[in-house]
Amino acid sequence: MAGKKQFDMDAALDAAMLQFWRAGHADTSLDDLSRATGLNRSSIYSSLGDKDALFLRCLDRYSARYGEKYDAALAAAAPDPVAALRAFFDVTLDRIADPDLPDGCLIAQSAMAIPVLSEKIAAHTEQALGLQLRRLRAALDTGLLTDERAESFAVHAAAVNQSLAVMSRAGATPPQLKSVVDVTVEALSQAVRA
């Protein structure tokens, strides 16, 4: 259409996602989103939605992008639950080590802000956390652990995964983060052998 500025929707969504990831939902203003995406406020509203709608799109984008990586890593290591858990954490550690990405995790950051988020965004964040737990639970359901132990390890691994994001944001070094993963993987290895 004549007179209508064209832009790359994927690039704009990625830029918005990174802005929310860096600052969080509450501390990201429309001006921040405008600077990050290169779009003016009216273009953001007309093309991407209001701040909450855009945040939900970014959370879904983040969940899908890293969810695919987790799924691929878990599938490649199946049916060995120890290798699967290691592969799962390798995705997290690789993301954290990427200098082009903000520290932490958009889902973990959002989960910590649930008390101040709208009900809709809080529920969406809880769904993203639940999906991660179900993904881990499925990877540990190999018959080598009782259902109860598999569930406990899945909850533990999900908690460790979120804590890695928090620790990375607080300045933990890659070797420190890897040592946390090593302890968790070793505990699963011992449980599987028992």
N, CA, C and O atoms as a DFTB+ gen file, in Angstrom:
776 C
 N C O
     1  1       0.827      -1.185       0.000
     2  2       0.000       0.000       0.000
     3  2       0.869       1.245       0.000
     4  3       1.869       1.312       0.714
     5  1       0.494       2.213      -0.786
     6  2       1.243       3.454      -0.853
     7  2       1.102       4.205       0.462
     8  3       0.021       4.263       1.047
     9  1       2.205       4.774       0.917
    10  2       2.177       5.583       2.126
    11  2       2.300       4.788       3.411
    12  3       2.488       5.377       4.476
    13  1       2.204       3.509       3.347
    14  2       2.294       2.694       4.558
    15  2       3.702       2.132       4.670
    16  3       4.191       1.460       3.762
    17  1       4.349       2.415       5.802
    18  2       5.709       1.945       6.010
    19  2       5.703       0.442       6.237
    20  3       4.918      -0.076       7.031
    21  1       6.573      -0.242       5.541
    22  2       6.709      -1.684       5.692
    23  2       7.811      -1.976       6.696
    24  3       8.799      -1.246       6.779
    25  1       7.639      -3.032       7.446
    26  2       8.688      -3.441       8.377
    27  2       8.672      -4.949       8.493
    28  3       7.704      -5.606       8.111
    29  1       9.731      -5.478       9.014
    30  2       9.888      -6.910       9.186
    31  2       9.256      -7.301      10.525
    32  3       9.792      -6.979      11.585
    33  1       8.130      -7.987      10.476
    34  2       7.396      -8.360      11.686
    35  2       8.242      -9.233      12.613
    36  3       8.244      -9.028      13.827
    37  1       8.964     -10.210      12.044
    38  2       9.796     -11.080      12.874
    39  2      10.885     -10.295      13.595
    40  3      11.147     -10.527      14.776
    41  1      11.513      -9.373      12.889
    42  2      12.562      -8.557      13.505
    43  2      11.985      -7.680      14.608
    44  3      12.605      -7.512      15.658
    45  1      10.813      -7.124      14.378
    46  2      10.172      -6.277      15.393
    47  2       9.808      -7.096      16.628
    48  3      10.019      -6.648      17.755
    49  1       9.262      -8.293      16.420
    50  2       8.909      -9.147      17.555
    51  2      10.151      -9.602      18.317
    52  3      10.141      -9.656      19.547
    53  1      11.213      -9.925      17.597
    54  2      12.463     -10.301      18.266
    55  2      13.007      -9.139      19.093
    56  3      13.453      -9.327      20.225
    57  1      12.969      -7.944      18.522
    58  2      13.470      -6.770      19.245
    59  2      12.630      -6.497      20.486
    60  3      13.168      -6.174      21.545
    61  1      11.325      -6.625      20.358
    62  2      10.450      -6.429      21.521
    63  2      10.701      -7.507      22.566
    64  3      10.738      -7.215      23.762
    65  1      10.874      -8.753      22.123
    66  2      11.139      -9.854      23.042
    67  2      12.420      -9.589      23.835
    68  3      12.453      -9.777      25.051
    69  1      13.464      -9.155      23.146
    70  2      14.729      -8.873      23.821
    71  2      14.584      -7.723      24.809
    72  3      15.197      -7.742      25.876
    73  1      13.780      -6.722      24.463
    74  2      13.554      -5.602      25.380
    75  2      12.835      -6.080      26.642
    76  3      13.241      -5.742      27.754
    77  1      11.774      -6.862      26.473
    78  2      11.070      -7.398      27.640
    79  2      11.997      -8.313      28.449
    80  3      11.951      -8.310      29.679
    81  1      12.821      -9.080      27.773
    82  2      13.745     -10.002      28.425
    83  2      14.763      -9.225      29.275
    84  3      15.079      -9.625      30.396
    85  1      15.268      -8.122      28.733
    86  2      16.245      -7.312      29.465
    87  2      15.621      -6.633      30.683
    88  3      16.190      -6.657      31.774
    89  1      14.466      -6.035      30.492
    90  2      13.908      -5.152      31.531
    91  2      12.689      -5.704      32.254
    92  3      12.329      -5.211      33.323
    93  1      12.056      -6.715      31.690
    94  2      10.827      -7.214      32.291
    95  2       9.617      -6.433      31.806
    96  3       9.744      -5.353      31.229
    97  1       8.454      -6.994      32.048
    98  2       7.213      -6.371      31.589
    99  2       6.987      -5.014      32.244
   100  3       6.732      -4.024      31.558
   101  1       7.080      -4.967      33.567
   102  2       6.759      -3.735      34.301
   103  2       7.715      -2.597      33.957
   104  3       7.297      -1.442      33.887
   105  1       8.980      -2.906      33.745
   106  2       9.972      -1.860      33.512
   107  2      10.223      -1.570      32.046
   108  3      11.176      -0.868      31.705
   109  1       9.386      -2.099      31.181
   110  2       9.474      -1.789      29.752
   111  2       8.328      -0.858      29.394
   112  3       7.157      -1.197      29.565
   113  1       8.677       0.303      28.902
   114  2       7.663       1.289      28.500
   115  2       7.416       1.198      26.996
   116  3       8.162       0.541      26.269
   117  1       6.373       1.859      26.551
   118  2       6.130       1.918      25.107
   119  2       7.261       2.653      24.399
   120  3       7.600       2.329      23.261
   121  1       7.843       3.641      25.072
   122  2       8.997       4.329      24.480
   123  2      10.172       3.359      24.310
   124  3      10.869       3.395      23.296
   125  1      10.388       2.491      25.310
   126  2      11.439       1.477      25.202
   127  2      11.170       0.561      24.011
   128  3      12.073       0.246      23.237
   129  1       9.915       0.139      23.880
   130  2       9.546      -0.746      22.770
   131  2       9.697      -0.040      21.430
   132  3      10.098      -0.651      20.439
   133  1       9.377       1.235      21.406
   134  2       9.529       2.015      20.178
   135  2      11.002       2.106      19.780
   136  3      11.352       1.920      18.615
   137  1      11.863       2.397      20.765
   138  2      13.304       2.457      20.470
   139  2      13.825       1.086      20.025
   140  3      14.614       0.993      19.085
   141  1      13.385       0.039      20.697
   142  2      13.889      -1.307      20.382
   143  2      13.456      -1.771      18.993
   144  3      14.246      -2.355      18.251
   145  1      12.214      -1.511      18.655
   146  2      11.670      -2.013      17.386
   147  2      11.870      -1.051      16.220
   148  3      11.811      -1.454      15.058
   149  1      12.105       0.215      16.532
   150  2      12.198       1.224      15.481
   151  2      10.834       1.661      14.979
   152  3      10.739       2.356      13.967
   153  1       9.777       1.262      15.674
   154  2       8.413       1.626      15.284
   155  2       7.882       2.712      16.216
   156  3       8.219       2.750      17.400
   157  1       7.054       3.586      15.670
   158  2       6.440       4.574      16.561
   159  2       5.283       3.923      17.323
   160  3       4.864       2.809      17.009
   161  1       4.783       4.633      18.318
   162  2       3.737       4.068      19.178
   163  2       2.511       3.609      18.391
   164  3       1.976       2.529      18.643
   165  1       2.076       4.419      17.452
   166  2       0.870       4.045      16.706
   167  2       1.106       2.792      15.869
   168  3       0.199       1.975      15.711
   169  1       2.310       2.633      15.335
   170  2       2.622       1.423      14.574
   171  2       2.673       0.204      15.484
   172  3       2.250      -0.887      15.101
   173  1       3.192       0.396      16.688
   174  2       3.219      -0.712      17.645
   175  2       1.792      -1.151      17.936
   176  3       1.469      -2.336      17.851
   177  1       0.941      -0.191      18.280
   178  2      -0.453      -0.532      18.597
   179  2      -1.169      -1.175      17.418
   180  3      -1.856      -2.184      17.578
   181  1      -1.009      -0.592      16.235
   182  2      -1.769      -1.099      15.091
   183  2      -1.227      -2.428      14.570
   184  3      -1.994      -3.240      14.053
   185  1       0.072      -2.664      14.695
   186  2       0.663      -3.880      14.132
   187  2       0.950      -4.967      15.155
   188  3       0.887      -6.155      14.839
   189  1       1.266      -4.566      16.376
   190  2       1.698      -5.540      17.372
   191  2       0.772      -5.632      18.579
   192  3       0.865      -6.574      19.367
   193  1      -0.113      -4.666      18.724
   194  2      -1.047      -4.673      19.841
   195  2      -0.570      -3.789      20.984
   196  3       0.494      -3.174      20.911
   197  1      -1.380      -3.736      22.048
   198  2      -0.970      -2.955      23.214
   199  2       0.168      -3.674      23.926
   200  3       0.559      -4.772      23.531
   201  1       0.690      -3.061      24.960
   202  2       1.875      -3.610      25.639
   203  2       1.630      -5.035      26.132
   204  3       2.491      -5.897      25.957
   205  1       0.480      -5.299      26.741
   206  2       0.207      -6.641      27.249
   207  2       0.086      -7.662      26.124
   208  3       0.621      -8.767      26.222
   209  1      -0.609      -7.296      25.071
   210  2      -0.757      -8.214      23.933
   211  2       0.602      -8.507      23.305
   212  3       0.891      -9.643      22.931
   213  1       1.427      -7.479      23.193
   214  2       2.762      -7.664      22.626
   215  2       3.600      -8.543      23.547
   216  3       4.333      -9.413      23.076
   217  1       3.500      -8.325      24.843
   218  2       4.264      -9.149      25.774
   219  2       3.861     -10.616      25.644
   220  3       4.725     -11.493      25.636
   221  1       2.570     -10.891      25.543
   222  2       2.111     -12.277      25.386
   223  2       2.658     -12.886      24.101
   224  3       3.061     -14.049      24.086
   225  1       2.674     -12.118      23.042
   226  2       3.246     -12.621      21.784
   227  2       4.734     -12.931      21.949
   228  3       5.234     -13.934      21.438
   229  1       5.423     -12.060      22.666
   230  2       6.858     -12.265      22.894
   231  2       7.105     -13.469      23.793
   232  3       8.042     -14.232      23.561
   233  1       6.282     -13.643      24.805
   234  2       6.425     -14.803      25.690
   235  2       6.184     -16.093      24.910
   236  3       6.904     -17.075      25.089
   237  1       5.175     -16.089      24.048
   238  2       4.918     -17.259      23.199
   239  2       6.086     -17.509      22.248
   240  3       6.472     -18.655      22.016
   241  1       6.633     -16.455      21.713
   242  2       7.755     -16.574      20.773
   243  2       8.964     -17.172      21.487
   244  3       9.620     -18.076      20.970
   245  1       9.245     -16.661      22.667
   246  2      10.356     -17.164      23.468
   247  2      10.130     -18.639      23.811
   248  3      11.025     -19.467      23.644
   249  1       8.928     -18.954      24.290
   250  2       8.601     -20.336      24.667
   251  2       8.732     -21.285      23.492
   252  3       9.247     -22.393      23.644
   253  1       8.276     -20.869      22.333
   254  2       8.364     -21.722      21.142
   255  2       9.818     -21.893      20.705
   256  3      10.250     -23.003      20.392
   257  1      10.557     -20.812      20.684
   258  2      11.943     -20.871      20.206
   259  2      12.786     -21.806      21.082
   260  3      13.487     -22.681      20.571
   261  1      12.712     -21.616      22.381
   262  2      13.526     -22.452      23.257
   263  2      12.874     -23.803      23.506
   264  3      13.569     -24.785      23.766
   265  1      11.567     -23.865      23.431
   266  2      10.871     -25.146      23.553
   267  2      11.295     -26.104      22.459
   268  3      11.506     -27.289      22.717
   269  1      11.421     -25.603      21.238
   270  2      11.884     -26.443      20.127
   271  2      13.292     -26.962      20.387
   272  3      13.598     -28.114      20.082
   273  1      14.144     -26.119      20.946
   274  2      15.518     -26.543      21.238
   275  2      15.531     -27.596      22.343
   276  3      16.266     -28.580      22.262
   277  1      14.712     -27.385      23.378
   278  2      14.626     -28.383      24.447
   279  2      14.088     -29.702      23.902
   280  3      14.621     -30.770      24.204
   281  1      13.036     -29.623      23.103
   282  2      12.440     -30.845      22.543
   283  2      13.448     -31.618      21.702
   284  3      13.546     -32.840      21.813
   285  1      14.195     -30.910      20.862
   286  2      15.187     -31.569      20.012
   287  2      16.284     -32.220      20.853
   288  3      16.701     -33.344      20.575
   289  1      16.745     -31.513      21.876
   290  2      17.801     -32.066      22.735
   291  2      17.307     -33.295      23.481
   292  3      18.019     -34.295      23.575
   293  1      16.095     -33.225      24.011
   294  2      15.541     -34.363      24.745
   295  2      15.312     -35.555      23.823
   296  3      15.587     -36.694      24.200
   297  1      14.817     -35.299      22.631
   298  2      14.556     -36.383      21.678
   299  2      15.859     -37.062      21.256
   300  3      15.906     -38.283      21.107
   301  1      16.900     -36.282      21.066
   302  2      18.182     -36.854      20.633
   303  2      18.806     -37.725      21.716
   304  3      19.566     -38.644      21.410
   305  1      18.493     -37.446      22.971
   306  2      19.085     -38.199      24.079
   307  2      18.188     -39.329      24.585
   308  3      18.619     -40.137      25.408
   309  1      16.964     -39.389      24.110
   310  2      16.028     -40.430      24.563
   311  2      16.546     -41.792      24.144
   312  3      17.201     -41.875      23.105
   313  1      16.307     -42.834      24.860
   314  2      15.483     -42.938      26.060
   315  2      16.291     -42.867      27.357
   316  3      15.787     -43.261      28.409
   317  1      17.521     -42.378      27.306
   318  2      18.374     -42.298      28.485
   319  2      18.021     -41.029      29.279
   320  3      18.322     -39.926      28.824
   321  1      17.391     -41.162      30.453
   322  2      16.963     -39.971      31.190
   323  2      18.121     -39.101      31.665
   324  3      17.982     -37.880      31.744
   325  1      19.252     -39.706      31.979
   326  2      20.407     -38.927      32.435
   327  2      20.959     -38.094      31.276
   328  3      21.230     -36.904      31.435
   329  1      21.122     -38.719      30.124
   330  2      21.590     -37.984      28.937
   331  2      20.570     -36.924      28.535
   332  3      20.942     -35.833      28.102
   333  1      19.286     -37.243      28.677
   334  2      18.239     -36.280      28.328
   335  2      18.309     -35.059      29.235
   336  3      18.209     -33.924      28.770
   337  1      18.479     -35.299      30.526
   338  2      18.553     -34.166      31.458
   339  2      19.785     -33.324      31.166
   340  3      19.715     -32.095      31.187
   341  1      20.902     -33.966      30.896
   342  2      22.126     -33.229      30.548
   343  2      21.892     -32.403      29.282
   344  3      22.280     -31.236      29.224
   345  1      21.268     -32.995      28.281
   346  2      21.000     -32.280      27.023
   347  2      20.064     -31.103      27.254
   348  3      20.237     -30.036      26.665
   349  1      19.074     -31.302      28.113
   350  2      18.140     -30.224      28.455
   351  2      18.909     -29.041      29.046
   352  3      18.741     -27.900      28.615
   353  1      19.752     -29.328      30.035
   354  2      20.502     -28.255      30.679
   355  2      21.535     -27.636      29.736
   356  3      21.858     -26.456      29.868
   357  1      22.051     -28.412      28.794
   358  2      22.986     -27.844      27.820
   359  2      22.323     -26.743      27.001
   360  3      22.965     -25.749      26.664
   361  1      21.045     -26.915      26.681
   362  2      20.317     -25.859      25.960
   363  2      20.287     -24.594      26.809
   364  3      20.532     -23.496      26.309
   365  1      19.988     -24.753      28.089
   366  2      19.932     -23.595      28.988
   367  2      21.299     -22.937      29.104
   368  3      21.417     -21.717      28.985
   369  1      22.333     -23.742      29.335
   370  2      23.675     -23.176      29.496
   371  2      24.162     -22.498      28.221
   372  3      24.840     -21.473      28.290
   373  1      23.826     -23.053      27.060
   374  2      24.194     -22.426      25.788
   375  2      23.483     -21.078      25.628
   376  3      24.087     -20.104      25.179
   377  1      22.205     -21.027      25.995
   378  2      21.452     -19.770      25.905
   379  2      22.063     -18.729      26.833
   380  3      22.246     -17.574      26.448
   381  1      22.378     -19.142      28.053
   382  2      22.953     -18.215      29.025
   383  2      24.320     -17.714      28.561
   384  3      24.659     -16.552      28.784
   385  1      25.097     -18.568      27.926
   386  2      26.447     -18.199      27.485
   387  2      26.460     -17.346      26.220
   388  3      27.495     -16.774      25.878
   389  1      25.343     -17.251      25.527
   390  2      25.285     -16.495      24.275
   391  2      25.404     -14.995      24.570
   392  3      24.515     -14.415      25.194
   393  1      26.496     -14.368      24.124
   394  2      26.693     -12.945      24.440
   395  2      25.694     -12.018      23.749
   396  3      25.575     -10.854      24.130
   397  1      24.983     -12.509      22.753
   398  2      24.013     -11.687      22.042
   399  2      22.644     -11.676      22.716
   400  3      21.736     -10.969      22.279
   401  1      22.499     -12.466      23.787
   402  2      21.215     -12.556      24.470
   403  2      21.309     -11.970      25.878
   404  3      22.377     -11.993      26.489
   405  1      20.207     -11.450      26.388
   406  2      20.222     -10.968      27.773
   407  2      20.448     -12.130      28.741
   408  3      20.174     -13.287      28.420
   409  1      20.945     -11.801      29.914
   410  2      21.096     -12.824      30.948
   411  2      19.726     -13.294      31.391
   412  3      18.730     -12.588      31.234
   413  1      19.687     -14.497      31.948
   414  2      18.463     -15.005      32.523
   415  2      17.549     -15.654      31.513
   416  3      17.983     -16.171      30.484
   417  1      16.268     -15.611      31.835
   418  2      15.238     -16.292      31.055
   419  2      13.965     -15.459      31.144
   420  3      13.570     -15.038      32.231
   421  1      13.337     -15.225      30.028
   422  2      12.116     -14.415      30.021
   423  2      11.016     -15.068      30.855
   424  3      10.250     -14.369      31.519
   425  1      10.932     -16.383      30.830
   426  2       9.895     -17.071      31.605
   427  2      10.194     -16.962      33.099
   428  3       9.299     -16.659      33.887
   429  1      11.438     -17.206      33.493
   430  2      11.805     -17.108      34.914
   431  2      11.594     -15.692      35.423
   432  3      11.063     -15.486      36.514
   433  1      12.007     -14.737      34.637
   434  2      11.847     -13.334      35.017
   435  2      10.359     -12.997      35.182
   436  3       9.973     -12.303      36.122
   437  1       9.554     -13.484      34.280
   438  2       8.113     -13.229      34.357
   439  2       7.493     -13.939      35.551
   440  3       6.608     -13.397      36.212
   441  1       7.962     -15.158      35.827
   442  2       7.438     -15.908      36.973
   443  2       7.699     -15.167      38.276
   444  3       6.850     -15.156      39.168
   445  1       8.865     -14.551      38.389
   446  2       9.170     -13.801      39.607
   447  2       8.291     -12.562      39.747
   448  3       8.105     -12.053      40.852
   449  1       7.757     -12.081      38.642
   450  2       6.922     -10.880      38.669
   451  2       5.431     -11.195      38.732
   452  3       4.612     -10.276      38.698
   453  1       5.058     -12.469      38.824
   454  2       3.644     -12.843      38.798
   455  2       2.775     -12.009      39.756
   456  3       1.664     -11.638      39.378
   457  1       3.233     -11.701      40.973
   458  2       2.363     -10.920      41.863
   459  2       1.950      -9.552      41.319
   460  3       0.923      -9.013      41.731
   461  1       2.729      -8.988      40.406
   462  2       2.385      -7.659      39.881
   463  2       1.910      -7.701      38.429
   464  3       1.629      -6.656      37.841
   465  1       1.819      -8.880      37.853
   466  2       1.352      -9.005      36.475
   467  2      -0.169      -9.113      36.435
   468  3      -0.804      -9.476      37.426
   469  1      -0.731      -8.800      35.300
   470  2      -2.170      -8.991      35.133
   471  2      -2.484     -10.485      35.231
   472  3      -1.602     -11.323      35.047
   473  1      -3.723     -10.807      35.517
   474  2      -4.109     -12.219      35.625
   475  2      -3.805     -12.981      34.341
   476  3      -3.335     -14.118      34.381
   477  1      -4.074     -12.352      33.213
   478  2      -3.867     -13.017      31.925
   479  2      -2.388     -13.325      31.693
   480  3      -2.045     -14.428      31.267
   481  1      -1.511     -12.357      31.969
   482  2      -0.079     -12.576      31.761
   483  2       0.448     -13.568      32.790
   484  3       1.274     -14.419      32.462
   485  1      -0.021     -13.467      34.033
   486  2       0.406     -14.419      35.070
   487  2       0.012     -15.840      34.672
   488  3       0.813     -16.765      34.810
   489  1      -1.203     -16.019      34.183
   490  2      -1.661     -17.348      33.769
   491  2      -0.840     -17.864      32.593
   492  3      -0.514     -19.050      32.535
   493  1      -0.511     -16.998      31.676
   494  2       0.296     -17.379      30.508
   495  2       1.693     -17.817      30.952
   496  3       2.245     -18.790      30.438
   497  1       2.248     -17.090      31.906
   498  2       3.568     -17.432      32.444
   499  2       3.516     -18.786      33.137
   500  3       4.410     -19.613      32.957
   501  1       2.477     -19.015      33.924
   502  2       2.322     -20.303      34.602
   503  2       2.188     -21.442      33.600
   504  3       2.698     -22.537      33.837
   505  1       1.510     -21.198      32.486
   506  2       1.390     -22.215      31.444
   507  2       2.753     -22.545      30.844
   508  3       3.057     -23.709      30.580
   509  1       3.571     -21.513      30.630
   510  2       4.911     -21.741      30.070
   511  2       5.760     -22.558      31.039
   512  3       6.499     -23.448      30.617
   513  1       5.661     -22.265      32.322
   514  2       6.381     -23.056      33.319
   515  2       5.863     -24.486      33.351
   516  3       6.643     -25.432      33.453
   517  1       4.560     -24.640      33.265
   518  2       3.955     -25.976      33.262
   519  2       4.391     -26.797      32.070
   520  3       4.609     -28.003      32.191
   521  1       4.522     -26.165      30.928
   522  2       4.984     -26.870      29.726
   523  2       6.406     -27.381      29.920
   524  3       6.726     -28.498      29.513
   525  1       7.251     -26.576      30.533
   526  2       8.618     -27.021      30.793
   527  2       8.620     -28.226      31.733
   528  3       9.383     -29.171      31.529
   529  1       7.791     -28.197      32.736
   530  2       7.703     -29.321      33.671
   531  2       7.206     -30.582      32.964
   532  3       7.750     -31.666      33.178
   533  1       6.186     -30.450      32.131
   534  2       5.675     -31.615      31.390
   535  2       6.727     -32.174      30.438
   536  3       6.830     -33.389      30.266
   537  1       7.495     -31.303      29.829
   538  2       8.563     -31.725      28.919
   539  2       9.593     -32.555      29.691
   540  3      10.016     -33.613      29.224
   541  1       9.989     -32.081      30.853
   542  2      10.958     -32.819      31.670
   543  2      10.367     -34.123      32.181
   544  3      11.039     -35.154      32.193
   545  1       9.134     -34.076      32.595
   546  2       8.478     -35.286      33.122
   547  2       8.433     -36.376      32.054
   548  3       8.695     -37.544      32.342
   549  1       8.106     -35.998      30.840
   550  2       8.051     -36.976      29.738
   551  2       9.431     -37.567      29.474
   552  3       9.545     -38.759      29.190
   553  1      10.474     -36.757      29.564
   554  2      11.834     -37.249      29.316
   555  2      12.288     -38.226      30.393
   556  3      13.106     -39.108      30.129
   557  1      11.761     -38.074      31.601
   558  2      12.166     -38.945      32.708
   559  2      11.282     -40.177      32.836
   560  3      11.548     -41.048      33.664
   561  1      10.254     -40.255      32.039
   562  2       9.302     -41.370      32.101
   563  2       9.783     -42.518      31.214
   564  3       9.187     -42.812      30.178
   565  1      10.863     -43.155      31.637
   566  2      11.463     -44.229      30.838
   567  2      11.344     -45.585      31.514
   568  3      11.829     -46.586      30.987
   569  1      10.710     -45.626      32.664
   570  2      10.576     -46.877      33.396
   571  2      11.744     -47.163      34.324
   572  3      11.726     -48.149      35.061
   573  1      12.766     -46.302      34.294
   574  2      13.908     -46.498      35.175
   575  2      13.684     -45.908      36.568
   576  3      14.408     -46.223      37.513
   577  1      12.680     -45.058      36.676
   578  2      12.312     -44.448      37.950
   579  2      10.839     -44.719      38.212
   580  3      10.062     -44.892      37.274
   581  1      10.459     -44.758      39.461
   582  2       9.030     -44.846      39.765
   583  2       8.373     -43.551      39.294
   584  3       9.050     -42.545      39.084
   585  1       7.074     -43.582      39.133
   586  2       6.361     -42.369      38.725
   587  2       6.602     -41.233      39.707
   588  3       6.788     -40.080      39.318
   589  1       6.596     -41.581      40.983
   590  2       6.794     -40.562      42.019
   591  2       8.192     -39.945      41.924
   592  3       8.346     -38.727      42.023
   593  1       9.204     -40.788      41.732
   594  2      10.580     -40.279      41.618
   595  2      10.756     -39.463      40.334
   596  3      11.422     -38.428      40.342
   597  1      10.168     -39.923      39.246
   598  2      10.262     -39.175      37.986
   599  2       9.620     -37.798      38.142
   600  3      10.161     -36.797      37.672
   601  1       8.474     -37.756      38.800
   602  2       7.800     -36.471      39.039
   603  2       8.659     -35.566      39.910
   604  3       8.800     -34.379      39.619
   605  1       9.233     -36.115      40.972
   606  2      10.083     -35.320      41.870
   607  2      11.298     -34.769      41.131
   608  3      11.645     -33.600      41.293
   609  1      11.946     -35.606      40.320
   610  2      13.111     -35.135      39.566
   611  2      12.709     -34.104      38.518
   612  3      13.461     -33.162      38.268
   613  1      11.551     -34.260      37.904
   614  2      11.102     -33.273      36.921
   615  2      10.879     -31.918      37.592
   616  3      11.295     -30.887      37.063
   617  1      10.227     -31.918      38.749
   618  2       9.998     -30.670      39.485
   619  2      11.336     -30.064      39.896
   620  3      11.553     -28.859      39.765
   621  1      12.226     -30.915      40.394
   622  2      13.547     -30.427      40.809
   623  2      14.309     -29.830      39.620
   624  3      14.876     -28.743      39.729
   625  1      14.323     -30.534      38.498
   626  2      15.051     -30.053      37.316
   627  2      14.461     -28.745      36.798
   628  3      15.200     -27.854      36.378
   629  1      13.151     -28.625      36.827
   630  2      12.521     -27.367      36.398
   631  2      12.931     -26.226      37.327
   632  3      13.202     -25.112      36.877
   633  1      12.973     -26.516      38.626
   634  2      13.387     -25.491      39.591
   635  2      14.852     -25.109      39.389
   636  3      15.201     -23.930      39.444
   637  1      15.703     -26.099      39.155
   638  2      17.121     -25.822      38.901
   639  2      17.256     -24.993      37.629
   640  3      18.042     -24.046      37.586
   641  1      16.507     -25.337      36.610
   642  2      16.586     -24.602      35.351
   643  2      16.236     -23.130      35.558
   644  3      16.916     -22.248      35.034
   645  1      15.187     -22.871      36.315
   646  2      14.808     -21.484      36.577
   647  2      15.849     -20.785      37.443
   648  3      16.123     -19.600      37.253
   649  1      16.431     -21.516      38.395
   650  2      17.442     -20.894      39.250
   651  2      18.714     -20.567      38.473
   652  3      19.404     -19.602      38.801
   653  1      19.033     -21.355      37.450
   654  2      20.188     -21.034      36.603
   655  2      20.006     -19.665      35.951
   656  3      20.950     -18.882      35.841
   657  1      18.787     -19.397      35.526
   658  2      18.499     -18.106      34.900
   659  2      18.677     -16.973      35.900
   660  3      19.253     -15.933      35.578
   661  1      18.183     -17.177      37.107
   662  2      18.304     -16.148      38.138
   663  2      19.777     -15.954      38.503
   664  3      20.252     -14.824      38.616
   665  1      20.488     -17.056      38.686
   666  2      21.906     -16.969      39.044
   667  2      22.715     -16.273      37.950
   668  3      23.612     -15.485      38.249
   669  1      22.403     -16.559      36.688
   670  2      23.155     -15.927      35.594
   671  2      22.923     -14.423      35.595
   672  3      23.840     -13.645      35.333
   673  1      21.710     -14.025      35.887
   674  2      21.400     -12.592      35.950
   675  2      22.113     -11.925      37.101
   676  3      22.430     -10.736      37.044
   677  1      22.369     -12.698      38.155
   678  2      23.054     -12.161      39.337
   679  2      24.572     -12.235      39.205
   680  3      25.292     -11.862      40.131
   681  1      25.067     -12.717      38.058
   682  2      26.501     -12.695      37.803
   683  2      27.242     -13.999      38.031
   684  3      28.473     -14.007      38.029
   685  1      26.534     -15.099      38.228
   686  2      27.220     -16.385      38.383
   687  2      28.008     -16.692      37.117
   688  3      27.582     -16.362      36.010
   689  1      29.151     -17.323      37.292
   690  2      30.018     -17.648      36.159
   691  2      29.549     -18.936      35.488
   692  3      28.850     -19.739      36.106
   693  1      29.929     -19.137      34.225
   694  2      29.578     -20.402      33.565
   695  2      30.041     -21.641      34.339
   696  3      29.280     -22.604      34.430
   697  1      31.258     -21.656      34.901
   698  2      31.632     -22.841      35.682
   699  2      30.742     -23.064      36.912
   700  3      30.454     -24.206      37.269
   701  1      30.314     -21.991      37.549
   702  2      29.405     -22.134      38.692
   703  2      28.073     -22.735      38.244
   704  3      27.538     -23.631      38.897
   705  1      27.553     -22.243      37.146
   706  2      26.277     -22.748      36.650
   707  2      26.404     -24.210      36.234
   708  3      25.514     -25.018      36.500
   709  1      27.510     -24.541      35.584
   710  2      27.727     -25.931      35.176
   711  2      27.825     -26.838      36.395
   712  3      27.351     -27.973      36.351
   713  1      28.429     -26.364      37.483
   714  2      28.535     -27.201      38.679
   715  2      27.161     -27.482      39.280
   716  3      26.937     -28.566      39.818
   717  1      26.247     -26.531      39.198
   718  2      24.875     -26.762      39.661
   719  2      24.233     -27.859      38.820
   720  3      23.591     -28.764      39.355
   721  1      24.406     -27.776      37.513
   722  2      23.864     -28.786      36.606
   723  2      24.490     -30.147      36.895
   724  3      23.791     -31.159      36.939
   725  1      25.799     -30.171      37.091
   726  2      26.487     -31.440      37.344
   727  2      25.940     -32.143      38.580
   728  3      25.759     -33.361      38.567
   729  1      25.678     -31.399      39.639
   730  2      25.135     -31.992      40.870
   731  2      23.756     -32.588      40.598
   732  3      23.444     -33.684      41.065
   733  1      22.939     -31.868      39.846
   734  2      21.580     -32.345      39.544
   735  2      21.618     -33.589      38.663
   736  3      20.892     -34.551      38.915
   737  1      22.449     -33.576      37.648
   738  2      22.554     -34.725      36.744
   739  2      23.117     -35.929      37.494
   740  3      22.660     -37.052      37.281
   741  1      24.087     -35.718      38.356
   742  2      24.664     -36.816      39.127
   743  2      23.622     -37.423      40.078
   744  3      23.583     -38.640      40.257
   745  1      22.786     -36.582      40.681
   746  2      21.733     -37.091      41.569
   747  2      20.757     -37.969      40.788
   748  3      20.325     -39.008      41.288
   749  1      20.410     -37.564      39.577
   750  2      19.534     -38.400      38.754
   751  2      20.238     -39.685      38.372
   752  3      19.624     -40.752      38.399
   753  1      21.503     -39.613      38.021
   754  2      22.268     -40.798      37.650
   755  2      22.276     -41.817      38.781
   756  3      22.103     -43.013      38.545
   757  1      22.474     -41.352      39.991
   758  2      22.464     -42.255      41.154
   759  2      21.082     -42.854      41.378
   760  3      20.963     -44.033      41.711
   761  1      20.048     -42.057      41.199
   762  2      18.675     -42.553      41.387
   763  2      18.332     -43.610      40.348
   764  3      17.657     -44.592      40.657
   765  1      18.794     -43.414      39.119
   766  2      18.516     -44.382      38.058
   767  2      19.243     -45.690      38.327
   768  3      18.709     -46.762      38.042
   769  1      20.453     -45.618      38.872
   770  2      21.238     -46.831      39.153
   771  2      20.750     -47.560      40.393
   772  3      21.007     -48.754      40.549
   773  1      20.051     -46.861      41.276
   774  2      19.634     -47.472      42.563
   775  2      18.572     -48.544      42.370
   776  3      18.120     -49.147      43.343
